[in-house]
Amino acid sequence: MFGWFQPHCPLGTQEKVWVESRMSWLASALGGQRMLEARVIEPTDEFFPDHYDHTPAAVQRIFARLLTYMQVDSARVGVVVRDDWTDRDPLGQYHQGQPSSIELNPSQLQDPESLVGTLVHELAHEILLGGVLLTENNEDLERLTDLLPAFLGLGIFCANSAFREKTLREGRFSWWSVHKQGYLPMRMHAYGLALFAFAREETLPRWAEHLRLDIREPMFKGLRFLEKTDDTTLDISGARRCDELRPLDDCVEHLGHKSPSFRLLALSCLAEHGPAAALAVEAVARLLHDRDPDIPIAAAHALASIGPDAAACIPELQSMLASRIDFQREHAAYALGAIGTNDAGVLDDLVGRLDDQDREVAGAAAFALGRCVPGNEQVARRLLPAFEEALCKCDYPRISLIAAALHATSADPRALVHEHIQHLGADIAEFADDSLNEAAGETKSAEGDAE
């Protein structure tokens, strides 16, 4: 009655919604029935009956079975073990083509389960890229490639391979080593498997016994959460095409949903609508104060996508610059830059954030200043101390963002910078010139793309 024993999702809202929305996307792209009817492939003799002797021939036998399990035509892709690769090379590498090819690190032959996990991941590339569902420049391609096996019933291998450890021995000495494999954190693998089981109404999936304990426990925690609350944005109906925007009215309606997952998803969809979502500015602004820490970040991102029509929210975004949460300060700064303002108080706060302890926040502040006050030499001079510090610390991401802001705010950024750093010597001056030239090239390229 007091809510003490209310189940909780093992993920934060942003990660939770990403997993759910990407599983929904896969259902739309590949068909929800494919997940519901998938045969779960387990690391047992039933599914891999061939003798495994750590040879390339054994790899080919495993690969042939995986092609069948993942419904990939053998004429589309092949695999080769790269004997010239060392531990410094990738575990596996996919090359799109006709046919496509997968190159495998020979180190994988010593760990059959990791080998299967690597092959499954690379075959997921073939489904997504070779099947022309995504392109290589998609920002979450690798994470989605890690998630796809869970949708297809092969999630055990990628989840178990996300974190590998081994004990090594030489003479009387032994040591233990660990390494991360793949792109999706273990907790997100676990929740993807929980969604898979929940959608298939599997309360106690037998296949879970093959999961590592540190995957199995959060998987069951996620499954119990889903069963008790039914709080998920997962949609496996496939009613909406994977590239189709949600209707604007539908997004606005869900901004007031009791579940933070639905509120965050609505904000993400509004951001995709861009300036057309201006009618929802007031409702979005209220979510800048949401109790869930991920919601204000998504709200700021939506306001940034709306742009100048969200100017009424500038005071609230300014106050968000003082948040204790780094991501909230970062997105508030980007939103202020996207909306645009020459308010002196806002500019002072942005300049103050150039020294933020989080370099992403400092970079966002530099971006915002460059967008808010183009051609303002006074603001350009206020950027110089932060630029000097970034140069001395070789903080390349911050250097790039501040250099771009200097180009936006100064008619002659090179002369301005040289005047400020002349006491630092010729090497730093040359470094500054290279950084400014690189930023100028990127700016022209971006302007060309915009045209």
N, C-alpha and C positions, 0 to 999 in steps of 0.2 A: 504494500500500500504506500510505502514511502519511496519506492523506486530504488531501494538499495541494491536490489538484485536484477535491475534492468540490464539486459545484455548490451554490450558495446561492440561496435565494429572495430576490428584490429587495425584499420586504416583511418587516417585523417580524411576529411570530406573530399579534398581535392584528388587525392590518390584513389579513393573509393569511386568517385564519379568517373575518373579516367578509365579504370578497369571496366566499370559497368557500361560506359558509353562505347568503349572500343569492342567489348563483347557484342553489344547491340549492332555496331557497325559490321562486325564479322557476320552476324546473323543476316543482316541485310544483303551483304555482298555474296555470301556463300550459301545462304538458306538456313533458317533456324532449325529445320529438321535434321540437318547434317550434324548438329551438336546433340540434339535429343536422341538421335538414333546411333550415335557414334559408339563403336566398340572400344572400350578402354583397353589400351595396350599396356601390359605389365611386364616387368623385367623377370620373366619366368620362361621355363622351357616350352610352355604352351605356345608362346609367341615367338620365341627364338630357339627352335629346337636344334639348329645346326651346331656342330662342334666348333668352338671358338679357339683358335690356336695363335692369336695375335699376329696374323699375317694379312697382307693386302687382300688375299683371296677371301679370307673370312670377313673382311670389311665389305667386299662386294656382295657377299651373301646377305649380310645384315642390311645393306643398302637396298637390295632387291625387295626384301620384306617391307622396309619402310616406305618404299614407293607404293606398294600395294595398300598399306595401312593409311597412307596420306592421300591416296587416290591421285597420284602423279604419274603420268605416262612415262615409261622408261625411255622413250625416244626424246623426251624433252631435256633430260639432264643426266650427267654421269659424274662419277667420283674418281679421284686419283689421289694416292698417298704421295706427298712430296718428300722424298728421301733427303733432299738437300735443305730442308727446313730444320731449324733448331728450336729450343724453348723460347727464344726471343721472337719467333714468328707467330702468327695467329694460330689458334687451335683449328680453325677452318675458315675458308674464304669462298664466297659465291661469286661467280662471274656470269652475268646474264648474256645470253646469246641464243643461237639456233644451231645446235642445242646449247644449253647452258652447262656450266661445269662447276664442280665443287672440289676444292683442293683441301686436303686434310693433313694436319701435322702428325708425323709418325709417333709423337709422344702419346697421342690419343689411343694408340693400339694397346697400351698397357692398362687402360681403364675402360672396360667395355661399356659401363653405364654412362660415363662421360662422353665416350665415343658416340653412343646413340643420341645423347642430348645435343651434341654438336651437329650431327647429321640431320636431326630433326629441325634444328634451328635453320640450317642452310636450306633445307627443303622448303621450310616456311617462306624463305626468301623467294624461291621459285614460284610458290603459289601466289605471293603478293606482287612481286615484280614481273616474273615471267607471265603471270596471268593478267598483267596490266591493271591490277587493282590499285596500285600505288606507284609512285616514282621514287627514285633514290633521294630526292631532295625533301621528301616528307619528313617533318621534324621529329616525329615519333616512330619512324619506320622500325628501328631496331627493337624498341620496347614492344611494339605491336608484333614483331616477328617472334619475340619471346613468349608473347601471350597466345598466339595462334595455336600452338600445340595443345594447350589446355582446351580450347574450343573443339579440337579434332579428336580428343581422347588420348593424346600422347603427352599430357602435361606432367606426368610423373617424372619423366626423364629430364626435362628442362628445369623443373623445380628442384630436383635432387642435385643437379649439376650446378645450380646457381652458386653454391659454396662447396668447395672441395678441400679436403685435408688429407695429408698422408704422412706417415712416419718413415724416415729414412735412417739407414744404419750403415756405418763404415767402421769396421774394426770394433773397438769397444765403445765408440761414440755413436749416439743416435740423436736425431732431432725431428721436430714436428713442423710441418709447413702448411699454410692455408693459402688459398687464392680464390678470388671472386671470378665467376665465369658468367658471361652473358651481360645483359643490360637491365633486366627487371629485378628489383630487390626481392628478396625471399618473401617478404610479407605480401607483396603484390602477386607473386606466384601463388601463394597460399589462398588469397582472396579470389583469384581467378578460378582456382579449383573449387572453392566453396560455391561460387556462382554456378559453375558447371554442375555440381551435385544438386544444388537447390533447384535449378531449372528442370532437372531430370527427376525431381522428387525422390532423391536418394538420401534418406535420413542417416543411415550408417553405411556409407559406401565401403564395400569390402576391399576395393583397390587401395584405400587409404593406408592399409598396413604396409605398403611398399614405400611410403613416403618417409623421408628423414623425420625424426621427432620434432626438429625445429621448424619443419614445414607442416607436419601433421597437426600439431597443437593449434597454431593460428588458423589452419584451414577449418578445423572443427569449431573453433571460436567464431569464425566468420559464418559458418553454416548455422550454428545455433542462433546467432544474431538475426540472420535472414529469416529463419523459421519462426522466431518469436515476434519479429517486428514487421516482416514483409516490406521493409524499407529499402527498396532498390529501384533504380531507374532502368534496370535491364529490360530490354524489349526484344524478344526473339521472334516476333511475328513477321518481321521483314516487310511490314506494310509501307514503311518509308524507305525510299532508295537511299543507299549509303552516301550519295552525294547531294541529297536533297535537304534544303534548309527547313527547320521547323517553322511553322507559321508564326508571325510576329505576335498575334493575339494569344496564341498558345503559350509563348514565352512569357508575356506580360502576366498572364493569369497565374503562372506557377511561381512568380516572384514572391507571392505571399503564402506559398505552401508550408505546411508545418515541418516538413523534412528539409534539413539543410542540403541534402543531396539534390532534391528537386529545385531548390532555390539556386544552387550553384550551376546546375545544368541549364536553367533558364537564363542565367547571366551569360554563360558561355555562348549560348545560341543567340542571344541579343547582340553580343559582340560581333558575331558573324554577319549580322544584318547591317552593322556599321551605322552611318548617319541616319538611316531609315528608322532606327530605334529611338530617335530623339523624343518621341511621344512618351517614352517610359522613363525619362530622366528623373522625375520626382520619385518614382517607386524605386529606381536603382539607388538613388542617393540615400534612401532610408537604410539600405543594406550596407552602407559604409559603416554602420554602427552595429552590425549583427554580432551576436555573441560568439558564433562559430568563427574562429580566426581566419579560415580560408575564404569566407564569404566577402569580407571587405576587399580582399585582393581581387576577387573576380568582379566585384562591383566597380573598382577603379579601372580594371581592364576594359569593362564594357563602356564606361564613360570615355576612356581614351579612344575607343573605336568610334563612338558617336562624334567626338571632336568638338569644335567650337560651339555647337548647339547645347553642350553640357556646361556652359560657362557658369550657370547658377550654382554649380556644385564646387566651385573653386575654393570658397572658404572652408568647406568640410574636408576637401582634399589637402588643403594647407594644414589643417589641424592633424590630419593623418600622417603628415611628415614627422610628427613627434612620437609616433607609435613606438612601442618597445619591440615590435616584431619587424625584423629586417625586411621581409617580403612586402609588408604593408607600406613601409616607407618608400621602398623601391617603386612599387606600382603607383603610389600617390605622385611621386616625382614624374614618372613617365606620363601619367594622365594629365598633369598640369602642363607638360610640354606639348602634348597632343592637342589639348584644348586651346592653349595659348593665353597668356596674360602678361601685362606690363605693370601689375600692381607692385609697388615698391616693397611692401611687406612680404609678399610671396617670393619676390626675387631675393630678398635678404635671407629668407629661410632656405631657399635653394642653394645660395652661395654657402651658407653654413653647412649644408649637407655635403659639400665637396670634401669635407674632412671627416665624413662619416666613417666609423670603424668598419663598416661593411663596404667593400669596394664596389659591389653591385649598386648599392644606394648612391655612392659617390658618382658612379658612371651615369646613373639615371638622372641625377641632378645636373650634370654637365650637359646631357642630352636636352633636358628641359630648358636650360638657360639658352642653349643654341636655338631652340625652336621659339621660345617666348619673345626674345628681344633681338631679332636679326639686325645686324648693323649697329649695335649699341657698343661703342668703344669702351664706355665706362664699365660695362659688364665684362667685356673681354679682359680688361685689366684685372678684374677681380678673379678671373680664372687662372691667372699666371702663377700664384703661389701653389695652387693644387697641381698645375702642370709641372712645375719645377720639382715638387715632391715625387710625383709619379715617374718623372725621368730619372731621378736619382735612385729610386727603388726599382727601376726597370719593371714597373707595373704596366705591362703592355695593354691589357684591356682598358684600363683607366686612361692611359696615354692616348689611345685611339679615340675614345669618346670625347676627351677634353680637346684634343686637336681638332676634331670635327666641330665642336662648339666654338673654338677660336676662329675657324674659318667662317662660321655663321655670323659671328658678332664683330669681327674686325675686318677692315678693308685691306690691311697688310699685316697678317698674323706673324709672318716671319720676322719683320722688323720689330714688332712689339715683343716677341719672345726673346730675340737677341738682346734687346735693350735690358730685359729683366734678368737674363741668365749670363751676362757677359763675364761675371766673376767666377763662373764655374769651369771655364776653359773650352778649348776647341773641340774636344771629344764630345762633351755634352751638347755643344752647339750643333755639331754634325748630326748627333742622334736626334735632336729636336727637329732639324731640317728634314731628315728622313721621315720622321713621324708625321710632320705637317704635309709633306708631299704625298705620303701614302693616304692620309685622310682626304686630301684634295682629290686624289684619283677615285677613292671610294664614293665621295660626294657626287662627282660628275657621273659616275656609273649609275648611282641611285637615281639621279635626275633623269638620265637617259632611259632607265627602266620605267620611270613614272610617265614619261612622254609616250 
